[in-house]
């Protein structure tokens, strides 16, 4: 299993509309990508603090998709890439950082 991490670096001069992101963009992305048989999960997170209380976090937001393989993510994403990427300007001007990770351990309470 793999996890796709899409991270938005904190930049005090940048714009990030959490309302639009959580009410429009991510529900759209999840609806489109979750139809692929390799899709397993998605989550969205908003940063709170850095390591020390009341310090700034390195990233303001993150989106995480879990898929069976990198290939299954690309198979799902490629079909909808133009639509999803065109929508990014509606919630941010931040260039996201994207990373693929192999999931080695998962625990759920």
FIROKOL-81598 format. One record per atom (N, C-alpha, C, O, CB): residue in one letter; z, x negated, y negated. Coordinates in pm, whole numbers, padded with zeros to 5 digits, always signed. Glycine has a CB too. Layout:
N
AZXY ...
END
This chain:
109
X+00000-00084+00117 X+00000+00000+00000 X+00000-00089-00124 X+00056-00199-00124 X+00121+00096+00001 X-00064-00039-00231 X-00068-00115-00356 X-00019-00027-00471 X-00024+00096-00464 X-00212-00168-00386 X+00027-00094-00575 X+00066-00025-00697 X-00016-00082-00812 X-00027-00204-00827 X+00220-00040-00725 X-00073+00006-00890 X-00147-00032-01010 X-00054-00009-01128 X-00012+00103-01154 X-00282+00050-01026 X-00021-00117-01199 X+00067-00110-01315 X-00018-00120-01441 X-00090-00217-01461 X+00174-00224-01311 X-00008-00018-01525 X-00079-00016-01653 X+00030-00019-01760 X+00100+00079-01782 X-00175+00111-01668 X+00042-00133-01826 X+00153-00158-01918 X+00102-00170-02061 X+00000-00233-02088 X+00229-00286-01878 X+00174-00109-02152 X+00139-00109-02294 X+00238-00197-02370 X+00353-00157-02391 X+00137+00036-02353 X+00194-00318-02411 X+00285-00409-02482 X+00335-00348-02613 X+00263-00278-02684 X+00214-00541-02511 X+00461-00376-02642 X+00521-00329-02767 X+00461-00407-02883 X+00460-00530-02882 X+00675-00344-02764 X+00413-00335-02981 X+00360-00395-03103 X+00400-00302-03217 X+00347-00192-03229 X+00203-00415-03096 X+00494-00346-03301 X+00545-00258-03407 X+00436-00197-03496 X+00459-00091-03555 X+00641-00334-03493 X+00322-00260-03508 X+00215-00206-03593 X+00120-00113-03521 X+00025-00063-03582 X+00138-00317-03653 X+00142-00089-03394 X+00051-00008-03315 X+00097+00137-03303 X+00211+00172-03336 X+00035-00067-03178 X+00006+00219-03256 X+00031+00362-03241 X+00033+00398-03092 X-00052+00354-03016 X-00077+00446-03316 X+00132+00479-03052 X+00137+00532-02916 X+00196+00673-02924 X+00313+00689-02960 X+00222+00440-02820 X+00116+00773-02890 X+00156+00913-02899 X+00204+00959-02760 X+00124+00998-02675 X+00037+01002-02950 X+00336+00955-02739 X+00393+00992-02609 X+00368+01138-02575 X+00347+01172-02458 X+00542+00964-02607 X+00370+01224-02674 X+00345+01366-02648 X+00206+01386-02588 X+00191+01451-02485 X+00360+01449-02778 X+00105+01330-02652 X-00031+01341-02600 X-00042+01275-02462 X-00103+01330-02371 X-00132+01277-02699 X+00015+01157-02449 X+00007+01081-02324 X+00067+01159-02207 X+00008+01164-02099 X+00078+00946-02339 X+00184+01220-02228 X+00252+01287-02117 X+00206+01431-02097 X+00221+01485-01987 X+00400+01285-02141 X+00150+01494-02199 X+00109+01633-02186 X-00040+01651-02158 X-00081+01754-02103 X+00145+01708-02309 X-00120+01551-02195 X-00266+01566-02179 X-00328+01455-02093 X-00387+01482-01989 X-00334+01567-02315 X-00312+01329-02139 X-00384+01221-02071 X-00338+01201-01926 X-00420+01202-01835 X-00366+01092-02148 X-00209+01183-01906 X-00163+01155-01770 X-00179+01274-01675 X-00215+01252-01559 X-00018+01112-01773 X-00154+01399-01717 X-00185+01509-01626 X-00333+01512-01586 X-00366+01544-01472 X-00146+01642-01691 X-00421+01479-01681 X-00564+01472-01650 X-00591+01360-01549 X-00659+01382-01449 X-00646+01449-01778 X-00536+01241-01575 X-00558+01127-01485 X-00506+01158-01345 X-00573+01130-01246 X-00489+01001-01540 X-00388+01216-01337 X-00330+01248-01207 X-00414+01354-01136 X-00440+01342-01016 X-00185+01298-01223 X-00457+01456-01208 X-00540+01560-01147 X-00670+01502-01091 X-00713+01539-00982 X-00572+01669-01250 X-00732+01412-01165 X-00859+01354-01120 X-00840+01256-01005 X-00913+01262-00906 X-00927+01284-01236 X-00744+01166-01017 X-00727+01061-00916 X-00658+01109-00789 X-00681+01054-00682 X-00648+00946-00975 X-00575+01211-00800 X-00499+01255-00683 X-00585+01325-00578 X-00538+01349-00467 X-00389+01348-00727 X-00708+01357-00611 X-00798+01418-00512 X-00851+01317-00411 X-00903+01355-00306 X-00914+01486-00582 X-00837+01188-00442 X-00885+01085-00350 X-00785+01072-00235 X-00664+01075-00258 X-00903+00946-00423 X-00834+01058-00110 X-00740+01050+00004 X-00649+00928+00002 X-00547+00928+00071 X-00818+01050+00131 X-00681+00824-00074 X-00596+00705-00080 X-00484+00714-00181 X-00398+00626-00185 X-00679+00587-00113 X-00482+00820-00262 X-00378+00839-00363 X-00245+00870-00295 X-00240+00949-00201 X-00416+00952-00462 X-00136+00807-00343 X-00003+00832-00288 X+00097+00880-00393 X+00179+00966-00363 X+00049+00707-00223 X+00091+00826-00515 X+00190+00864-00616 X+00146+00817-00755 X+00058+00733-00770 X+00329+00806-00581 X+00212+00875-00855 X+00193+00832-00993 X+00323+00855-01068 X+00396+00950-01039 X+00075+00907-01062 X+00352+00768-01163 X+00468+00788-01250 X+00437+00731-01388 X+00352+00644-01405 X+00594+00721-01189 X+00510+00783-01486 X+00498+00738-01624 X+00638+00705-01672 X+00733+00779-01646 X+00430+00846-01716 X+00650+00594-01743 X+00781+00552-01793 X+00772+00514-01940 X+00673+00458-01986 X+00834+00433-01712 X+00879+00546-02014 X+00892+00506-02154 X+01005+00404-02162 X+01114+00427-02108 X+00920+00631-02247 X+00979+00293-02227 X+01081+00189-02240 X+01195+00236-02329 X+01177+00315-02421 X+01019+00060-02298 X+01313+00184-02297 X+01431+00219-02376 X+01483+00098-02453 X+01487+00100-02576 X+01542+00274-02285 X+01522-00007-02383 X+01578-00127-02444 X+01523-00250-02373 X+01462-00240-02266 X+01732-00126-02440 X+01547-00364-02433 X+01520-00490-02367 X+01633-00522-02271 X+01712-00434-02236 X+01502-00603-02469 X+01643-00646-02230 X+01746-00687-02134 X+01885-00663-02191 X+01973-00614-02121 X+01728-00834-02097 X+01904-00698-02315 X+02032-00675-02382 X+02026-00541-02455 X+01920-00505-02508 X+02065-00791-02481 X+02136-00466-02459 X+02136-00339-02532 X+02091-00358-02677 X+02124-00457-02742 X+02275-00276-02528 X+02017-00260-02723 X+01967-00257-02860 X+01870-00369-02893 X+01852-00402-03011 X+02081-00262-02954 X+01807-00429-02791 X+01698-00523-02816 X+01568-00453-02779 X+01567-00359-02700 X+01716-00656-02734 X+01461-00500-02836 X+01331-00438-02812 X+01276-00474-02675 X+01288-00589-02632 X+01233-00478-02921 X+01215-00377-02606 X+01153-00406-02477 X+01018-00475-02498 X+00959-00467-02606 X+01135-00276-02395 X+00971-00542-02395 X+00841-00609-02403 X+00725-00509-02402 X+00621-00533-02463 X+00825-00707-02285 X+00746-00396-02334 X+00643-00292-02324 X+00703-00160-02370 X+00822-00135-02350 X+00588-00281-02177 X+00620-00075-02432 X+00673+00054-02476 X+00652+00163-02371 X+00724+00263-02370 X+00608+00095-02607 X+00554+00143-02284 X+00525+00244-02183 X+00457+00179-02063 X+00398+00071-02073 X+00436+00357-02241 X+00467+00248-01952 X+00399+00203-01831 X+00358+00322-01747 X+00428+00423-01740 X+00488+00109-01750 X+00246+00308-01684 X+00196+00407-01590 X+00175+00334-01458 X+00125+00222-01456 X+00062+00475-01641 X+00214+00398-01349 X+00209+00333-01219 X+00145+00426-01117 X+00194+00537-01092 X+00350+00290-01173 X+00036+00382-01058 X-00032+00456-00953 X-00011+00383-00821 X-00022+00261-00816 X-00183+00474-00983 X+00018+00457-00716 X+00026+00399-00583 X-00090+00453-00500 X-00114+00573-00493 X+00164+00433-00515 X-00162+00361-00438 X-00277+00393-00353 X-00266+00314-00224 X-00189+00219-00214 X-00411+00361-00426 X-00343+00355-00125 X-00345+00282+00002 X-00394+00139-00016 X-00334+00045+00038 X-00435+00355+00103 X-00502+00121-00092 X-00563-00010-00113 X-00620-00020-00254 X-00634+00082-00322 X-00673-00037-00008 X-00651-00140-00297 X-00718-00160-00426 X-00853-00089-00423 X-00892-00025-00521 X-00737-00312-00457 X-00924-00100-00311 X-01053-00033-00299 X-01041+00118-00314 X-01127+00181-00376 X-01117-00067-00164 X-00935+00178-00258 X-00919+00322-00272 X-00889+00360-00417 X-00933+00466-00463 X-00807+00373-00179 X-00815+00276-00490 X-00794+00303-00632 X-00927+00301-00706 X-00958+00392-00782 X-00697+00200-00693 X-01006+00196-00684 X-01134+00186-00754 X-01229+00298-00717 X-01304+00346-00801 X-01199+00052-00726 X-01226+00341-00592 X-01311+00454-00551 X-01272+00580-00627 X-01359+00657-00668 X-01299+00478-00399 X-01143+00601-00645 X-01096+00719-00720 X-01124+00704-00869 X-01173+00797-00933 X-00945+00741-00696 X-01093+00587-00925 X-01101+00566-01069 X-01245+00559-01119 X-01276+00616-01224 X-01029+00439-01106 X-01332+00492-01048 X-01469+00469-01094 X-01542+00599-01126 X-01620+00605-01221 X-01546+00390-00990 X-01517+00701-01047 X-01584+00831-01068 X-01545+00893-01202 X-01622+00972-01257 X-01550+00927-00955 X-01428+00860-01253 X-01375+00925-01374 X-01347+00827-01487 X-01289+00864-01589 X-01249+00999-01340 X-01388+00703-01470 X-01354+00597-01566 X-01399+00629-01708 X-01322+00612-01802 X-01416+00466-01523 X-01521+00675-01725 X-01571+00702-01860 X-01486+00808-01931 X-01450+00791-02047 X-01718+00748-01854 X-01455+00916-01860 X-01375+01023-01920 X-01234+00975-01955 X-01184+01003-02064 X-01367+01142-01825 X-01170+00904-01863 X-01033+00858-01886 X-01027+00752-01995 X-00938+00755-02080 X-00974+00803-01758 X-01119+00658-01993 X-01118+00551-02094 X-01153+00605-02233 X-01102+00554-02333 X-01215+00441-02055 X-01238+00706-02240 X-01272+00765-02370 X-01151+00836-02431 X-01141+00849-02553 X-01389+00863-02356 X-01060+00883-02347 X-00943+00955-02395 X-00832+00864-02447 X-00743+00910-02518 X-00889+01041-02284 X-00837+00737-02414 X-00731+00643-02454 X-00712+00643-02605 X-00598+00640-02653 X-00763+00501-02406 X-00818+00647-02680 X-00808+00642-02828 X-00731+00761-02885 X-00687+00757-03000 X-00948+00638-02889 X-00715+00867-02805 X-00640+00983-02851 X-00489+00962-02850 X-00416+01038-02913 X-00674+01103-02766 X-00441+00859-02779 X-00296+00837-02776 X-00251+00697-02816 X-00134+00677-02846 X-00245+00866-02640 X-00342+00599-02817 X-00296+00464-02856 X-00410+00376-02905 X-00528+00401-02877 X-00227+00396-02739 X-00372+00273-02978 X-00465+00167-03014 X-00423+00036-02947 X-00474-00071-02981 X-00470+00149-03168 X-00332+00044-02852 X-00283-00073-02779 X-00375-00101-02659 X-00413-00009-02586 X-00136-00053-02731 X-00410-00225-02641 X-00488-00267-02524 X-00391-00284-02406 X-00305-00373-02410 X-00567-00401-02552 X-00403-00201-02302 X-00307-00212-02191 X-00332-00335-02105 X-00444-00387-02099 X-00314-00088-02105 X-00227-00379-02041 X-00236-00485-01941 X-00233-00417-01804 X-00149-00330-01780 X-00120-00592-01957 X-00323-00457-01716 X-00333-00394-01585 X-00310-00498-01478 X-00366-00608-01483 X-00470-00324-01565 X-00228-00462-01382 X-00194-00555-01274 X-00191-00477-01142 X-00144-00363-01136 X-00055-00625-01301 X-00241-00540-01036 X-00236-00484-00901 X-00128-00557-00823 X-00123-00680-00822 X-00374-00494-00830 X-00043-00480-00757 X+00067-00538-00679 X+00063-00483-00536 X+00032-00366-00515 X+00204-00508-00745 X+00095-00567-00441 X+00115-00521-00305 X+00259-00472-00294 X+00352-00545-00328 X+00084-00635-00202 X+00277-00350-00246 X+00411-00294-00231 X+00470-00346-00100 X+00416-00322+00008 X+00407-00138-00233 X+00580-00417-00111 X+00645-00475+00007 X+00765-00393+00054 X+00791-00382+00174 X+00689-00617-00022 X+00839-00335-00039 X+00955-00254-00007 X+00960-00135-00101 X+00937-00149-00221 X+01086-00338-00017 X+00988-00018-00048 X+01010+00102-00127 X+01136+00168-00077 X+01156+00181+00044 X+00888+00199-00120 X+01221+00211-00167 X+01342+00285-00131 X+01353+00405-00222 X+01328+00395-00342 X+01468+00196-00141 X+01389+00517-00167 X+01406+00640-00244 X+01542+00699-00210 X+01577+00708-00092 X+01292+00742-00217 X+01617+00737-00311 X+01751+00795-00288 X+01741+00936-00236 X+01843+01000-00212 X+01834+00793-00418 
END
